[in-house]
C-alpha cells in the first residue's frame, strides 16, 4: 500500500514506516501531521487517482526532526569583468515518519 502526496511544491511516494524529508513545516518534534493533498493511492490491487486530489484518503504521521540540510555554495562569476559573488545557503527541512495510510 502506498500513496503519492504533495508538499512544498513537490510530490512524494510514501509507504507506512517511511521517513520523509519535506520543506520546513511549523511544529515541534513529536507533533502529529497529516498530508492534505493526496494525489494517488494504491492498495496493491486497485489504483485510485485524484483529479486533482483524493478526499477520502488520509496520510498521517508525526514530526521526527527539524533541521537544516548541508550547505550549498552559490557562486556567480563573469570572466574579464571583475565580477564574482559567493554566497552559501542551508535549506531548512522537516523529517516526517509516516504512521499509517487510511482509506
C-alpha positions in Angstrom: 0.0 0.0 0.0 1.4 3.4 -1.0 0.3 6.9 -1.7 1.6 9.9 -3.6 1.4 13.2 -1.6 2.2 16.8 -2.5 4.1 19.1 -0.1 6.1 22.2 -0.7 5.5 22.1 -4.5 7.0 18.6 -4.8 5.4 15.1 -5.0 6.5 12.1 -2.8 5.7 8.4 -2.9 5.2 7.2 0.7 4.6 3.9 2.4 3.9 3.1 6.0 7.1 3.5 8.1 8.9 5.7 5.7 10.8 8.8 6.9 10.2 11.7 4.5 12.2 15.0 4.3 10.0 17.8 3.2 10.4 21.6 3.2 10.0 23.3 6.6 6.7 22.8 8.3 5.9 24.5 11.5 5.6 22.2 14.6 7.6 20.6 17.3 9.2 17.2 17.3 6.6 14.6 18.1 3.6 16.6 16.9 1.2 14.7 14.6 1.0 15.8 11.0 -1.5 14.9 8.2 -1.0 15.5 4.5 -4.0 17.3 3.0 -3.1 16.8 -0.7 -3.1 13.0 -1.5 -2.8 12.7 -5.3 -2.8 8.9 -5.7 -3.5 5.8 -3.7 -2.8 2.1 -4.3 -3.7 -0.8 -2.1 -1.8 -3.4 -4.2 -4.7 -4.3 -6.5 -6.7 -1.1 -7.1 -5.2 2.3 -8.0 -7.1 5.5 -7.4 -6.0 8.8 -9.0 -7.4 12.1 -7.8 -8.4 14.9 -10.0 -6.6 16.9 -8.6 -6.6 15.1 -5.2 -8.4 12.5 -3.2 -10.7 13.5 -0.4 -11.3 10.2 1.5 -7.7 9.2 1.9 -5.6 10.3 4.9 -1.8 10.0 5.2 -0.9 10.5 8.9 2.5 10.8 10.5 4.5 12.6 13.1 7.4 15.0 13.0 10.7 13.3 13.8 13.3 16.1 13.2 13.5 19.8 12.4 16.8 20.8 10.9 19.0 22.3 8.1 20.4 20.4 5.1 24.0 20.6 4.1 25.4 23.9 2.9 25.5 24.6 -0.8 27.7 27.3 -2.4 26.1 29.7 -4.9 28.9 31.2 -7.0 28.3 33.8 -9.7 31.2 34.7 -12.0 31.7 36.7 -15.2 35.1 36.4 -16.8 37.2 39.5 -17.6 34.6 41.8 -15.8 35.9 41.5 -12.2 32.5 40.2 -11.1 32.3 37.4 -8.6 29.8 36.7 -5.8 30.0 33.9 -3.4 27.0 33.0 -1.2 26.1 30.0 1.0 22.7 28.6 1.7 21.3 25.9 4.0 17.7 24.8 3.3 15.5 24.1 6.3 13.7 20.8 6.3 11.2 18.7 8.4 11.5 14.9 8.7 8.2 13.1 9.0 7.7 9.4 9.8 4.6 8.0 8.1 2.5 6.2 10.6 -0.4 5.0 8.5 -2.4 5.5 5.3 -6.2 5.4 6.0 -8.5 4.6 3.1 
